[in-house]
Amino acid sequence: PLVKDKRVTGFSNEEETAVGLADVVPFSLEDELKKHGARYERGVAWQSYVVADGRLVTGQNPASSAAAAEDVLRLLR
């Protein structure tokens, strides 16, 4: 898998539960990333949190969009 042994982040189980979708979505992103060998990290719920590992840039939630975009631009320079 692309994420195996990579540091990544994504929508956390805590955030999924907070929006009332934990029992609606077909799978937990946090759990699936871990299951596929990712080194999942998370920040404070609803705050910007971005992880870059090589050329893979991931953001935890919508609040992370601007910071993730800045990291992508930095990598493209």
N, CA, C and O atoms as a Tripos MOL2 file, in Angstrom:
@<TRIPOS>MOLECULE
protein
  308   307    77     0     0
PROTEIN
NO_CHARGES

@<TRIPOS>ATOM
      1 N           0.8230   -1.2180    0.0000 N.3       1 PRO1
      2 CA          0.0000    0.0000    0.0000 C.3       1 PRO1
      3 C           0.8580    1.2700    0.0000 C.2       1 PRO1
      4 O           1.9460    1.2880    0.5760 O.2       1 PRO1
      5 N           0.3810    2.2950   -0.6260 N.am      2 LEU2
      6 CA          1.0810    3.5780   -0.7040 C.3       2 LEU2
      7 C           1.4680    4.0980    0.6870 C.2       2 LEU2
      8 O           2.5190    4.7200    0.8390 O.2       2 LEU2
      9 N           0.6450    3.8540    1.6830 N.am      3 VAL3
     10 CA          0.8700    4.4350    3.0090 C.3       3 VAL3
     11 C           1.7390    3.5720    3.9250 C.2       3 VAL3
     12 O           2.0820    4.0060    5.0250 O.2       3 VAL3
     13 N           2.0970    2.3800    3.5020 N.am      4 LYS4
     14 CA          2.8780    1.4780    4.3720 C.3       4 LYS4
     15 C           4.1760    2.1540    4.8140 C.2       4 LYS4
     16 O           4.9620    2.6300    3.9950 O.2       4 LYS4
     17 N           4.3750    2.1830    6.1230 N.am      5 ASP5
     18 CA          5.5590    2.7730    6.7570 C.3       5 ASP5
     19 C           5.6870    4.2830    6.5540 C.2       5 ASP5
     20 O           6.7520    4.8450    6.8070 O.2       5 ASP5
     21 N           4.6300    4.9430    6.1050 N.am      6 LYS6
     22 CA          4.6470    6.3960    5.9330 C.3       6 LYS6
     23 C           3.9270    7.0670    7.0920 C.2       6 LYS6
     24 O           2.9590    6.5370    7.6360 O.2       6 LYS6
     25 N           4.4200    8.2410    7.4570 N.am      7 ARG7
     26 CA          3.7180    9.0680    8.4410 C.3       7 ARG7
     27 C           2.5680    9.7470    7.7110 C.2       7 ARG7
     28 O           2.7770   10.4040    6.6910 O.2       7 ARG7
     29 N           1.3600    9.5890    8.2280 N.am      8 VAL8
     30 CA          0.1780   10.1860    7.6030 C.3       8 VAL8
     31 C          -0.7920   10.6670    8.6700 C.2       8 VAL8
     32 O          -0.6800   10.3210    9.8460 O.2       8 VAL8
     33 N          -1.7370   11.4660    8.2300 N.am      9 THR9
     34 CA         -2.8560   11.8620    9.0740 C.3       9 THR9
     35 C          -4.1140   11.8420    8.2130 C.2       9 THR9
     36 O          -4.0330   11.6830    6.9950 O.2       9 THR9
     37 N          -5.2380   11.9970    8.8250 N.am     10 GLY10
     38 CA         -6.5220   12.0210    8.1320 C.3      10 GLY10
     39 C          -7.6090   12.2000    9.1720 C.2      10 GLY10
     40 O          -7.3370   12.2500   10.3710 O.2      10 GLY10
     41 N          -8.8270   12.2960    8.7060 N.am     11 PHE11
     42 CA         -9.9590   12.5040    9.6070 C.3      11 PHE11
     43 C          -9.9160   11.4510   10.7160 C.2      11 PHE11
     44 O          -9.9070   10.2520   10.4390 O.2      11 PHE11
     45 N          -9.8900   11.8980   11.9560 N.am     12 SER12
     46 CA         -9.7290   10.9890   13.0950 C.3      12 SER12
     47 C         -11.0590   10.3420   13.4860 C.2      12 SER12
     48 O         -12.1350   10.8360   13.1480 O.2      12 SER12
     49 N         -10.9540    9.2350   14.1990 N.am     13 ASN13
     50 CA        -12.1650    8.5850   14.7180 C.3      13 ASN13
     51 C         -12.9400    9.5300   15.6170 C.2      13 ASN13
     52 O         -14.1710    9.5420   15.5970 O.2      13 ASN13
     53 N         -12.2230   10.3250   16.4100 N.am     14 GLU14
     54 CA        -12.8870   11.2910   17.2990 C.3      14 GLU14
     55 C         -13.7100   12.2950   16.4890 C.2      14 GLU14
     56 O         -14.8410   12.6080   16.8600 O.2      14 GLU14
     57 N         -13.1570   12.7950   15.3990 N.am     15 GLU15
     58 CA        -13.8760   13.7740   14.5770 C.3      15 GLU15
     59 C         -15.0620   13.1220   13.8670 C.2      15 GLU15
     60 O         -16.1290   13.7250   13.7520 O.2      15 GLU15
     61 N         -14.8730   11.8920   13.3940 N.am     16 GLU16
     62 CA        -15.9640   11.1630   12.7320 C.3      16 GLU16
     63 C         -17.1390   10.9790   13.6980 C.2      16 GLU16
     64 O         -18.2940   11.1590   13.3130 O.2      16 GLU16
     65 N         -16.8470   10.6260   14.9380 N.am     17 THR17
     66 CA        -17.8840   10.4440   15.9520 C.3      17 THR17
     67 C         -18.5690   11.7750   16.2700 C.2      17 THR17
     68 O         -19.7880   11.8310   16.4280 O.2      17 THR17
     69 N         -17.7770   12.8380   16.3600 N.am     18 ALA18
     70 CA        -18.3230   14.1560   16.7080 C.3      18 ALA18
     71 C         -19.3320   14.6590   15.6820 C.2      18 ALA18
     72 O         -20.2820   15.3560   16.0420 O.2      18 ALA18
     73 N         -19.1400   14.3150   14.4030 N.am     19 VAL19
     74 CA        -20.0840   14.7720   13.3810 C.3      19 VAL19
     75 C         -21.2250   13.7720   13.1800 C.2      19 VAL19
     76 O         -22.0800   13.9590   12.3130 O.2      19 VAL19
     77 N         -21.2300   12.7100   13.9870 N.am     20 GLY20
     78 CA        -22.3210   11.7440   13.9420 C.3      20 GLY20
     79 C         -22.2840   10.7920   12.7560 C.2      20 GLY20
     80 O         -23.3150   10.2410   12.3700 O.2      20 GLY20
     81 N         -21.1070   10.5940   12.1790 N.am     21 LEU21
     82 CA        -21.0250    9.7340   11.0030 C.3      21 LEU21
     83 C         -20.2640    8.4280   11.2350 C.2      21 LEU21
     84 O         -20.0770    7.6530   10.2970 O.2      21 LEU21
     85 N         -19.8300    8.1780   12.4490 N.am     22 ALA22
     86 CA        -19.0420    6.9740   12.7160 C.3      22 ALA22
     87 C         -19.7910    5.7020   12.3420 C.2      22 ALA22
     88 O         -19.1710    4.7230   11.9270 O.2      22 ALA22
     89 N         -21.1100    5.7020   12.4800 N.am     23 ASP23
     90 CA        -21.8960    4.5150   12.1400 C.3      23 ASP23
     91 C         -22.4830    4.5890   10.7310 C.2      23 ASP23
     92 O         -23.2210    3.6960   10.3160 O.2      23 ASP23
     93 N         -22.1510    5.6620    9.9910 N.am     24 VAL24
     94 CA        -22.6950    5.8510    8.6530 C.3      24 VAL24
     95 C         -21.6540    5.5270    7.5830 C.2      24 VAL24
     96 O         -21.9610    4.8570    6.5960 O.2      24 VAL24
     97 N         -20.4390    5.9960    7.7760 N.am     25 VAL25
     98 CA        -19.3910    5.7650    6.7770 C.3      25 VAL25
     99 C         -19.0420    4.2820    6.7160 C.2      25 VAL25
    100 O         -19.1340    3.5810    7.7240 O.2      25 VAL25
    101 N         -18.6420    3.7980    5.5380 N.am     26 PRO26
    102 CA        -18.3740    2.3570    5.4010 C.3      26 PRO26
    103 C         -17.1360    1.8740    6.1500 C.2      26 PRO26
    104 O         -17.0190    0.6830    6.4380 O.2      26 PRO26
    105 N         -16.2060    2.7820    6.4700 N.am     27 PHE27
    106 CA        -15.0170    2.3970    7.2250 C.3      27 PHE27
    107 C         -14.4150    3.6260    7.8820 C.2      27 PHE27
    108 O         -14.6820    4.7580    7.4800 O.2      27 PHE27
    109 N         -13.6080    3.3880    8.8890 N.am     28 SER28
    110 CA        -12.8970    4.4580    9.5840 C.3      28 SER28
    111 C         -11.5780    4.7050    8.8560 C.2      28 SER28
    112 O         -10.7700    3.7880    8.7120 O.2      28 SER28
    113 N         -11.3570    5.9280    8.4000 N.am     29 LEU29
    114 CA        -10.1130    6.2520    7.7150 C.3      29 LEU29
    115 C          -8.9140    6.0080    8.6270 C.2      29 LEU29
    116 O          -7.9200    5.4180    8.2050 O.2      29 LEU29
    117 N          -9.0060    6.4570    9.8690 N.am     30 GLU30
    118 CA         -7.9120    6.2650   10.8170 C.3      30 GLU30
    119 C          -7.5740    4.7780   10.9610 C.2      30 GLU30
    120 O          -6.4030    4.4010   10.9060 O.2      30 GLU30
    121 N          -8.5840    3.9450   11.1430 N.am     31 ASP31
    122 CA         -8.3490    2.5050   11.3130 C.3      31 ASP31
    123 C          -7.7820    1.8670   10.0510 C.2      31 ASP31
    124 O          -6.8950    1.0180   10.1340 O.2      31 ASP31
    125 N          -8.2830    2.2650    8.8830 N.am     32 GLU32
    126 CA         -7.7980    1.6850    7.6230 C.3      32 GLU32
    127 C          -6.3500    2.0720    7.3460 C.2      32 GLU32
    128 O          -5.5670    1.2460    6.8770 O.2      32 GLU32
    129 N          -5.9890    3.3180    7.6300 N.am     33 LEU33
    130 CA         -4.6020    3.7230    7.4470 C.3      33 LEU33
    131 C          -3.6800    2.8790    8.3190 C.2      33 LEU33
    132 O          -2.6500    2.3920    7.8550 O.2      33 LEU33
    133 N          -4.0500    2.7120    9.5640 N.am     34 LYS34
    134 CA         -3.2480    1.8880   10.4750 C.3      34 LYS34
    135 C          -3.1920    0.4370    9.9940 C.2      34 LYS34
    136 O          -2.1340   -0.1900   10.0260 O.2      34 LYS34
    137 N          -4.3200   -0.0840    9.5550 N.am     35 LYS35
    138 CA         -4.4030   -1.4730    9.0880 C.3      35 LYS35
    139 C          -3.4650   -1.7230    7.9080 C.2      35 LYS35
    140 O          -2.9450   -2.8260    7.7390 O.2      35 LYS35
    141 N          -3.2570   -0.6860    7.0960 N.am     36 HIS36
    142 CA         -2.4030   -0.8300    5.9220 C.3      36 HIS36
    143 C          -0.9590   -0.3970    6.1820 C.2      36 HIS36
    144 O          -0.1980   -0.1450    5.2480 O.2      36 HIS36
    145 N          -0.6000   -0.3160    7.4480 N.am     37 GLY37
    146 CA          0.7980   -0.0950    7.8050 C.3      37 GLY37
    147 C           1.2520    1.3360    7.9160 C.2      37 GLY37
    148 O           2.4480    1.5930    8.0520 O.2      37 GLY37
    149 N           0.3230    2.2800    7.8610 N.am     38 ALA38
    150 CA          0.6970    3.6890    8.0040 C.3      38 ALA38
    151 C           1.0360    3.9940    9.4550 C.2      38 ALA38
    152 O           0.5430    3.3480   10.3800 O.2      38 ALA38
    153 N           1.8720    4.9740    9.6260 N.am     39 ARG39
    154 CA          2.1800    5.4870   10.9720 C.3      39 ARG39
    155 C           1.2770    6.7060   11.1840 C.2      39 ARG39
    156 O           1.6960    7.8510   11.0080 O.2      39 ARG39
    157 N           0.0300    6.4280   11.5660 N.am     40 TYR40
    158 CA         -0.9920    7.4670   11.7020 C.3      40 TYR40
    159 C          -0.6680    8.3940   12.8650 C.2      40 TYR40
    160 O          -0.3180    7.9490   13.9580 O.2      40 TYR40
    161 N          -0.7930    9.6970   12.6030 N.am     41 GLU41
    162 CA         -0.6270   10.7300   13.6320 C.3      41 GLU41
    163 C          -1.8500   11.6260   13.5940 C.2      41 GLU41
    164 O          -2.5300   11.7260   12.5720 O.2      41 GLU41
    165 N          -2.1220   12.2720   14.7070 N.am     42 ARG42
    166 CA         -3.2390   13.2200   14.7260 C.3      42 ARG42
    167 C          -2.9310   14.3580   15.6730 C.2      42 ARG42
    168 O          -2.1500   14.2310   16.6160 O.2      42 ARG42
    169 N          -3.5640   15.4550   15.3890 N.am     43 GLY43
    170 CA         -3.4460   16.6120   16.2600 C.3      43 GLY43
    171 C          -4.7480   16.7780   17.0270 C.2      43 GLY43
    172 O          -5.5510   15.8490   17.1220 O.2      43 GLY43
    173 N          -4.9430   17.9490   17.5630 N.am     44 VAL44
    174 CA         -6.1640   18.2730   18.2900 C.3      44 VAL44
    175 C          -7.3360   18.2740   17.3090 C.2      44 VAL44
    176 O          -7.2230   18.7960   16.2000 O.2      44 VAL44
    177 N          -8.4430   17.6960   17.7160 N.am     45 ALA45
    178 CA         -9.6290   17.6470   16.8540 C.3      45 ALA45
    179 C          -9.9890   19.0390   16.3610 C.2      45 ALA45
    180 O          -9.9870   20.0090   17.1190 O.2      45 ALA45
    181 N         -10.2980   19.1120   15.0750 N.am     46 TRP46
    182 CA        -10.7690   20.3150   14.3820 C.3      46 TRP46
    183 C          -9.7100   21.3900   14.1890 C.2      46 TRP46
    184 O         -10.0130   22.4520   13.6460 O.2      46 TRP46
    185 N          -8.4820   21.1450   14.6150 N.am     47 GLN47
    186 CA         -7.3970   22.0930   14.3950 C.3      47 GLN47
    187 C          -6.5910   21.6600   13.1780 C.2      47 GLN47
    188 O          -6.6080   20.4870   12.8030 O.2      47 GLN47
    189 N          -5.8980   22.5900   12.5690 N.am     48 SER48
    190 CA         -5.0520   22.2670   11.4270 C.3      48 SER48
    191 C          -3.9180   21.3530   11.8780 C.2      48 SER48
    192 O          -3.2410   21.6170   12.8720 O.2      48 SER48
    193 N          -3.7280   20.2730   11.1240 N.am     49 TYR49
    194 CA         -2.6280   19.3470   11.4010 C.3      49 TYR49
    195 C          -2.2430   18.6900   10.0830 C.2      49 TYR49
    196 O          -3.0680   18.0560    9.4260 O.2      49 TYR49
    197 N          -0.9840   18.8490    9.7090 N.am     50 VAL50
    198 CA         -0.4910   18.3330    8.4310 C.3      50 VAL50
    199 C           0.7510   17.4910    8.6790 C.2      50 VAL50
    200 O           1.5860   17.8240    9.5190 O.2      50 VAL50
    201 N           0.8590   16.4060    7.9430 N.am     51 VAL51
    202 CA          2.0290   15.5420    8.0110 C.3      51 VAL51
    203 C           2.5780   15.3840    6.5960 C.2      51 VAL51
    204 O           1.8370   15.0750    5.6620 O.2      51 VAL51
    205 N           3.8790   15.6000    6.4490 N.am     52 ALA52
    206 CA          4.5400   15.3690    5.1650 C.3      52 ALA52
    207 C           5.6060   14.3080    5.3720 C.2      52 ALA52
    208 O           6.4470   14.4250    6.2630 O.2      52 ALA52
    209 N           5.5660   13.2840    4.5520 N.am     53 ASP53
    210 CA          6.5700   12.2230    4.5860 C.3      53 ASP53
    211 C           7.0350   12.0170    3.1540 C.2      53 ASP53
    212 O           6.3380   11.4060    2.3440 O.2      53 ASP53
    213 N           8.1970   12.5230    2.8570 N.am     54 GLY54
    214 CA          8.6560   12.5020    1.4730 C.3      54 GLY54
    215 C           7.7570   13.3990    0.6400 C.2      54 GLY54
    216 O           7.5620   14.5710    0.9620 O.2      54 GLY54
    217 N           7.2110   12.8410   -0.4330 N.am     55 ARG55
    218 CA          6.3170   13.6300   -1.2950 C.3      55 ARG55
    219 C           4.8460   13.4100   -0.9690 C.2      55 ARG55
    220 O           3.9770   13.9220   -1.6750 O.2      55 ARG55
    221 N           4.5540   12.6630    0.0830 N.am     56 LEU56
    222 CA          3.1740   12.4150    0.5000 C.3      56 LEU56
    223 C           2.7870   13.4360    1.5670 C.2      56 LEU56
    224 O           3.3770   13.4740    2.6470 O.2      56 LEU56
    225 N           1.7960   14.2580    1.2540 N.am     57 VAL57
    226 CA          1.3150   15.2930    2.1840 C.3      57 VAL57
    227 C          -0.1370   14.9890    2.5170 C.2      57 VAL57
    228 O          -0.9690   14.8460    1.6200 O.2      57 VAL57
    229 N          -0.4420   14.8910    3.8140 N.am     58 THR58
    230 CA         -1.8130   14.6040    4.2460 C.3      58 THR58
    231 C          -2.2370   15.6100    5.3010 C.2      58 THR58
    232 O          -1.4240   16.0750    6.1000 O.2      58 THR58
    233 N          -3.5370   15.9440    5.2900 N.am     59 GLY59
    234 CA         -4.1080   16.8550    6.2780 C.3      59 GLY59
    235 C          -5.1890   16.1240    7.0580 C.2      59 GLY59
    236 O          -5.8780   15.2600    6.5170 O.2      59 GLY59
    237 N          -5.3320   16.4680    8.3090 N.am     60 GLN60
    238 CA         -6.2640   15.7560    9.1830 C.3      60 GLN60
    239 C          -7.7180   16.0540    8.8810 C.2      60 GLN60
    240 O          -8.5630   15.1640    8.9810 O.2      60 GLN60
    241 N          -8.0240   17.2780    8.5160 N.am     61 ASN61
    242 CA         -9.4260   17.6850    8.3690 C.3      61 ASN61
    243 C          -9.4960   18.9350    7.4990 C.2      61 ASN61
    244 O          -8.4500   19.4230    7.0710 O.2      61 ASN61
    245 N         -10.6840   19.4770    7.2170 N.am     62 PRO62
    246 CA        -10.7810   20.6690    6.3760 C.3      62 PRO62
    247 C          -9.9720   21.8690    6.8840 C.2      62 PRO62
    248 O          -9.5140   22.6860    6.0850 O.2      62 PRO62
    249 N          -9.7970   21.9790    8.1880 N.am     63 ALA63
    250 CA         -9.0050   23.0900    8.7270 C.3      63 ALA63
    251 C          -7.5440   23.0000    8.3020 C.2      63 ALA63
    252 O          -6.8050   23.9790    8.4120 O.2      63 ALA63
    253 N          -7.1260   21.8490    7.8240 N.am     64 SER64
    254 CA         -5.7430   21.6180    7.4190 C.3      64 SER64
    255 C          -5.4760   21.9630    5.9580 C.2      64 SER64
    256 O          -4.3350   21.8680    5.5060 O.2      64 SER64
    257 N          -6.4880   22.3560    5.2220 N.am     65 SER65
    258 CA         -6.3610   22.5570    3.7740 C.3      65 SER65
    259 C          -5.2760   23.5510    3.3970 C.2      65 SER65
    260 O          -4.4280   23.2460    2.5590 O.2      65 SER65
    261 N          -5.2850   24.7200    3.9910 N.am     66 ALA66
    262 CA         -4.3050   25.7510    3.6180 C.3      66 ALA66
    263 C          -2.8860   25.3060    3.9480 C.2      66 ALA66
    264 O          -1.9800   25.4780    3.1330 O.2      66 ALA66
    265 N          -2.6860   24.7430    5.1170 N.am     67 ALA67
    266 CA         -1.3470   24.2980    5.5090 C.3      67 ALA67
    267 C          -0.8730   23.1460    4.6200 C.2      67 ALA67
    268 O           0.3070   23.0800    4.2760 O.2      67 ALA67
    269 N          -1.7710   22.2460    4.2490 N.am     68 ALA68
    270 CA         -1.4050   21.1430    3.3520 C.3      68 ALA68
    271 C          -1.0250   21.6910    1.9820 C.2      68 ALA68
    272 O          -0.0460   21.2390    1.3880 O.2      68 ALA68
    273 N          -1.7790   22.6510    1.4780 N.am     69 ALA69
    274 CA         -1.4630   23.2640    0.1880 C.3      69 ALA69
    275 C          -0.1030   23.9560    0.2210 C.2      69 ALA69
    276 O           0.6560   23.8790   -0.7440 O.2      69 ALA69
    277 N           0.2040   24.6250    1.3190 N.am     70 GLU70
    278 CA          1.5080   25.2740    1.4560 C.3      70 GLU70
    279 C           2.6260   24.2450    1.4280 C.2      70 GLU70
    280 O           3.6630   24.4860    0.8110 O.2      70 GLU70
    281 N           2.4410   23.1040    2.0810 N.am     71 ASP71
    282 CA          3.4550   22.0480    2.0560 C.3      71 ASP71
    283 C           3.6440   21.4940    0.6450 C.2      71 ASP71
    284 O           4.7720   21.2260    0.2320 O.2      71 ASP71
    285 N           2.5540   21.3210   -0.0950 N.am     72 VAL72
    286 CA          2.6510   20.8340   -1.4760 C.3      72 VAL72
    287 C           3.4240   21.8500   -2.3200 C.2      72 VAL72
    288 O           4.3100   21.4770   -3.0880 O.2      72 VAL72
    289 N           3.0910   23.1200   -2.1760 N.am     73 LEU73
    290 CA          3.8200   24.1560   -2.9290 C.3      73 LEU73
    291 C           5.3050   24.1580   -2.5680 C.2      73 LEU73
    292 O           6.1590   24.3210   -3.4390 O.2      73 LEU73
    293 N           5.6020   23.9800   -1.3120 N.am     74 ARG74
    294 CA          7.0110   23.9330   -0.8660 C.3      74 ARG74
    295 C           7.7250   22.7600   -1.5500 C.2      74 ARG74
    296 O           8.8640   22.9040   -1.9950 O.2      74 ARG74
    297 N           7.0690   21.6200   -1.6340 N.am     75 LEU75
    298 CA          7.6720   20.4570   -2.2740 C.3      75 LEU75
    299 C           7.8640   20.6620   -3.7780 C.2      75 LEU75
    300 O           8.8000   20.1170   -4.3630 O.2      75 LEU75
    301 N           6.9930   21.4340   -4.3970 N.am     76 LEU76
    302 CA          7.0870   21.6700   -5.8230 C.3      76 LEU76
    303 C           8.1810   22.6670   -6.2040 C.2      76 LEU76
    304 O           8.5980   22.7300   -7.3600 O.2      76 LEU76
    305 N           8.6340   23.4310   -5.2390 N.am     77 ARG77
    306 CA          9.6550   24.4560   -5.5420 C.3      77 ARG77
    307 C          10.9700   23.8250   -5.8570 C.2      77 ARG77
    308 O          11.9410   24.5290   -6.1350 O.2      77 ARG77
@<TRIPOS>BOND
     1     1     2 1
     2     2     3 1
     3     3     4 2
     4     3     5 am
     5     5     6 1
     6     6     7 1
     7     7     8 2
     8     7     9 am
     9     9    10 1
    10    10    11 1
    11    11    12 2
    12    11    13 am
    13    13    14 1
    14    14    15 1
    15    15    16 2
    16    15    17 am
    17    17    18 1
    18    18    19 1
    19    19    20 2
    20    19    21 am
    21    21    22 1
    22    22    23 1
    23    23    24 2
    24    23    25 am
    25    25    26 1
    26    26    27 1
    27    27    28 2
    28    27    29 am
    29    29    30 1
    30    30    31 1
    31    31    32 2
    32    31    33 am
    33    33    34 1
    34    34    35 1
    35    35    36 2
    36    35    37 am
    37    37    38 1
    38    38    39 1
    39    39    40 2
    40    39    41 am
    41    41    42 1
    42    42    43 1
    43    43    44 2
    44    43    45 am
    45    45    46 1
    46    46    47 1
    47    47    48 2
    48    47    49 am
    49    49    50 1
    50    50    51 1
    51    51    52 2
    52    51    53 am
    53    53    54 1
    54    54    55 1
    55    55    56 2
    56    55    57 am
    57    57    58 1
    58    58    59 1
    59    59    60 2
    60    59    61 am
    61    61    62 1
    62    62    63 1
    63    63    64 2
    64    63    65 am
    65    65    66 1
    66    66    67 1
    67    67    68 2
    68    67    69 am
    69    69    70 1
    70    70    71 1
    71    71    72 2
    72    71    73 am
    73    73    74 1
    74    74    75 1
    75    75    76 2
    76    75    77 am
    77    77    78 1
    78    78    79 1
    79    79    80 2
    80    79    81 am
    81    81    82 1
    82    82    83 1
    83    83    84 2
    84    83    85 am
    85    85    86 1
    86    86    87 1
    87    87    88 2
    88    87    89 am
    89    89    90 1
    90    90    91 1
    91    91    92 2
    92    91    93 am
    93    93    94 1
    94    94    95 1
    95    95    96 2
    96    95    97 am
    97    97    98 1
    98    98    99 1
    99    99   100 2
   100    99   101 am
   101   101   102 1
   102   102   103 1
   103   103   104 2
   104   103   105 am
   105   105   106 1
   106   106   107 1
   107   107   108 2
   108   107   109 am
   109   109   110 1
   110   110   111 1
   111   111   112 2
   112   111   113 am
   113   113   114 1
   114   114   115 1
   115   115   116 2
   116   115   117 am
   117   117   118 1
   118   118   119 1
   119   119   120 2
   120   119   121 am
   121   121   122 1
   122   122   123 1
   123   123   124 2
   124   123   125 am
   125   125   126 1
   126   126   127 1
   127   127   128 2
   128   127   129 am
   129   129   130 1
   130   130   131 1
   131   131   132 2
   132   131   133 am
   133   133   134 1
   134   134   135 1
   135   135   136 2
   136   135   137 am
   137   137   138 1
   138   138   139 1
   139   139   140 2
   140   139   141 am
   141   141   142 1
   142   142   143 1
   143   143   144 2
   144   143   145 am
   145   145   146 1
   146   146   147 1
   147   147   148 2
   148   147   149 am
   149   149   150 1
   150   150   151 1
   151   151   152 2
   152   151   153 am
   153   153   154 1
   154   154   155 1
   155   155   156 2
   156   155   157 am
   157   157   158 1
   158   158   159 1
   159   159   160 2
   160   159   161 am
   161   161   162 1
   162   162   163 1
   163   163   164 2
   164   163   165 am
   165   165   166 1
   166   166   167 1
   167   167   168 2
   168   167   169 am
   169   169   170 1
   170   170   171 1
   171   171   172 2
   172   171   173 am
   173   173   174 1
   174   174   175 1
   175   175   176 2
   176   175   177 am
   177   177   178 1
   178   178   179 1
   179   179   180 2
   180   179   181 am
   181   181   182 1
   182   182   183 1
   183   183   184 2
   184   183   185 am
   185   185   186 1
   186   186   187 1
   187   187   188 2
   188   187   189 am
   189   189   190 1
   190   190   191 1
   191   191   192 2
   192   191   193 am
   193   193   194 1
   194   194   195 1
   195   195   196 2
   196   195   197 am
   197   197   198 1
   198   198   199 1
   199   199   200 2
   200   199   201 am
   201   201   202 1
   202   202   203 1
   203   203   204 2
   204   203   205 am
   205   205   206 1
   206   206   207 1
   207   207   208 2
   208   207   209 am
   209   209   210 1
   210   210   211 1
   211   211   212 2
   212   211   213 am
   213   213   214 1
   214   214   215 1
   215   215   216 2
   216   215   217 am
   217   217   218 1
   218   218   219 1
   219   219   220 2
   220   219   221 am
   221   221   222 1
   222   222   223 1
   223   223   224 2
   224   223   225 am
   225   225   226 1
   226   226   227 1
   227   227   228 2
   228   227   229 am
   229   229   230 1
   230   230   231 1
   231   231   232 2
   232   231   233 am
   233   233   234 1
   234   234   235 1
   235   235   236 2
   236   235   237 am
   237   237   238 1
   238   238   239 1
   239   239   240 2
   240   239   241 am
   241   241   242 1
   242   242   243 1
   243   243   244 2
   244   243   245 am
   245   245   246 1
   246   246   247 1
   247   247   248 2
   248   247   249 am
   249   249   250 1
   250   250   251 1
   251   251   252 2
   252   251   253 am
   253   253   254 1
   254   254   255 1
   255   255   256 2
   256   255   257 am
   257   257   258 1
   258   258   259 1
   259   259   260 2
   260   259   261 am
   261   261   262 1
   262   262   263 1
   263   263   264 2
   264   263   265 am
   265   265   266 1
   266   266   267 1
   267   267   268 2
   268   267   269 am
   269   269   270 1
   270   270   271 1
   271   271   272 2
   272   271   273 am
   273   273   274 1
   274   274   275 1
   275   275   276 2
   276   275   277 am
   277   277   278 1
   278   278   279 1
   279   279   280 2
   280   279   281 am
   281   281   282 1
   282   282   283 1
   283   283   284 2
   284   283   285 am
   285   285   286 1
   286   286   287 1
   287   287   288 2
   288   287   289 am
   289   289   290 1
   290   290   291 1
   291   291   292 2
   292   291   293 am
   293   293   294 1
   294   294   295 1
   295   295   296 2
   296   295   297 am
   297   297   298 1
   298   298   299 1
   299   299   300 2
   300   299   301 am
   301   301   302 1
   302   302   303 1
   303   303   304 2
   304   303   305 am
   305   305   306 1
   306   306   307 1
   307   307   308 2
@<TRIPOS>SUBSTRUCTURE
     1 PRO1         2 RESIDUE 1 A PRO
     2 LEU2         6 RESIDUE 1 A LEU
     3 VAL3        10 RESIDUE 1 A VAL
     4 LYS4        14 RESIDUE 1 A LYS
     5 ASP5        18 RESIDUE 1 A ASP
     6 LYS6        22 RESIDUE 1 A LYS
     7 ARG7        26 RESIDUE 1 A ARG
     8 VAL8        30 RESIDUE 1 A VAL
     9 THR9        34 RESIDUE 1 A THR
    10 GLY10       38 RESIDUE 1 A GLY
    11 PHE11       42 RESIDUE 1 A PHE
    12 SER12       46 RESIDUE 1 A SER
    13 ASN13       50 RESIDUE 1 A ASN
    14 GLU14       54 RESIDUE 1 A GLU
    15 GLU15       58 RESIDUE 1 A GLU
    16 GLU16       62 RESIDUE 1 A GLU
    17 THR17       66 RESIDUE 1 A THR
    18 ALA18       70 RESIDUE 1 A ALA
    19 VAL19       74 RESIDUE 1 A VAL
    20 GLY20       78 RESIDUE 1 A GLY
    21 LEU21       82 RESIDUE 1 A LEU
    22 ALA22       86 RESIDUE 1 A ALA
    23 ASP23       90 RESIDUE 1 A ASP
    24 VAL24       94 RESIDUE 1 A VAL
    25 VAL25       98 RESIDUE 1 A VAL
    26 PRO26      102 RESIDUE 1 A PRO
    27 PHE27      106 RESIDUE 1 A PHE
    28 SER28      110 RESIDUE 1 A SER
    29 LEU29      114 RESIDUE 1 A LEU
    30 GLU30      118 RESIDUE 1 A GLU
    31 ASP31      122 RESIDUE 1 A ASP
    32 GLU32      126 RESIDUE 1 A GLU
    33 LEU33      130 RESIDUE 1 A LEU
    34 LYS34      134 RESIDUE 1 A LYS
    35 LYS35      138 RESIDUE 1 A LYS
    36 HIS36      142 RESIDUE 1 A HIS
    37 GLY37      146 RESIDUE 1 A GLY
    38 ALA38      150 RESIDUE 1 A ALA
    39 ARG39      154 RESIDUE 1 A ARG
    40 TYR40      158 RESIDUE 1 A TYR
    41 GLU41      162 RESIDUE 1 A GLU
    42 ARG42      166 RESIDUE 1 A ARG
    43 GLY43      170 RESIDUE 1 A GLY
    44 VAL44      174 RESIDUE 1 A VAL
    45 ALA45      178 RESIDUE 1 A ALA
    46 TRP46      182 RESIDUE 1 A TRP
    47 GLN47      186 RESIDUE 1 A GLN
    48 SER48      190 RESIDUE 1 A SER
    49 TYR49      194 RESIDUE 1 A TYR
    50 VAL50      198 RESIDUE 1 A VAL
    51 VAL51      202 RESIDUE 1 A VAL
    52 ALA52      206 RESIDUE 1 A ALA
    53 ASP53      210 RESIDUE 1 A ASP
    54 GLY54      214 RESIDUE 1 A GLY
    55 ARG55      218 RESIDUE 1 A ARG
    56 LEU56      222 RESIDUE 1 A LEU
    57 VAL57      226 RESIDUE 1 A VAL
    58 THR58      230 RESIDUE 1 A THR
    59 GLY59      234 RESIDUE 1 A GLY
    60 GLN60      238 RESIDUE 1 A GLN
    61 ASN61      242 RESIDUE 1 A ASN
    62 PRO62      246 RESIDUE 1 A PRO
    63 ALA63      250 RESIDUE 1 A ALA
    64 SER64      254 RESIDUE 1 A SER
    65 SER65      258 RESIDUE 1 A SER
    66 ALA66      262 RESIDUE 1 A ALA
    67 ALA67      266 RESIDUE 1 A ALA
    68 ALA68      270 RESIDUE 1 A ALA
    69 ALA69      274 RESIDUE 1 A ALA
    70 GLU70      278 RESIDUE 1 A GLU
    71 ASP71      282 RESIDUE 1 A ASP
    72 VAL72      286 RESIDUE 1 A VAL
    73 LEU73      290 RESIDUE 1 A LEU
    74 ARG74      294 RESIDUE 1 A ARG
    75 LEU75      298 RESIDUE 1 A LEU
    76 LEU76      302 RESIDUE 1 A LEU
    77 ARG77      306 RESIDUE 1 A ARG
